[in-house]
Amino acid sequence: MSNSELEKLNKKYGIGDQLIFSEGPGGFIVAEMRNPHAEATVALHGGHIMSFRPRDHEPVLWLSSNSHFKTGKAIRGGIPVCWPWFADHPTDQDKPAHGFVRAAVWSVSESEKLEDESTRLKLLIADSEETIKLWPHRFRLEMDCTLSDVLRVKLISTNTDNKPFMCAGALHSYFNISSISNILIKGLEGCRYIDKVDQGRRKIQDGAISVKSETDRIYLDTKADCIIEDSGMQRRIFISKNGSRTTVVWNPWIDKAGEMQDFGDGEYKGMVCVETVNADTDVISLAPGNTHTLESTIGLI
Ligand code: BG6
């Protein structure tokens, strides 16, 4: 990254000390957002929200101390954008898990300071020769985030092709918690789910979720908002959503986290993913010219 690239970004999209583009870890370009309500950082690599912290609170998002910050690799933590498929590619295991946009470089398309001192930033990625090799469709994908005392993220998919396509997607949020043994996840009581750590068996959620071992569940047909109650930090994180009928809850636990180079020792205890998703029966079909918005708002109550 050159200084002139940063200068250009700051000149065109910078907003005083509310939005500054700088060099982040691994030399990635990072947008530092700061206003009277909160602060956040967003990497152009992956269109990836790396951090979010409402004023006078501990970070709401978790970021691994061992994350890769390398071209072609996804950042571990924050809110990775998974698109246009979720988890493994449905037919080709050689293609990257969770799609290709989380490890690609996005560009900035808009920035704005709102009347209530909130800050808005919009990033964009579109088809290219590289993406067409992985997925033969023309598209535009935008990540529109607004930082106030809550963080609102919209992932807007547009079919710019002349034929329809199907796309899955996720705002794969990693939350910062005091300890996995201190939390309860509420909102998914009575929902059907696919249990990926029990041979994909279909089950029904009995009560609130407490995570006591490796957990990888796809909750189906749910538009419910979720709350993570954290008795250790004495706070509640809420996750509300639109344009999604799927929620994924994930914690790799000790063995799986140990196999992942980008998890620090014991760090699995300080995180849980509650993901706003379009997957499985909720994959989106987009006709030419049509748009779908997957939206998630997170904050503390
Ligand atoms: C979750 C999936 O969304 O992401 C898990 O349900 C997966 O199966 C996890 O292990 C992390 O994926 P990755 O590709 O970031 O290691």
Residues whose N, C-alpha, C, O or C-beta is under 5 A from the ligand:
A	BS01	BG6	A97 D216 V248 W250
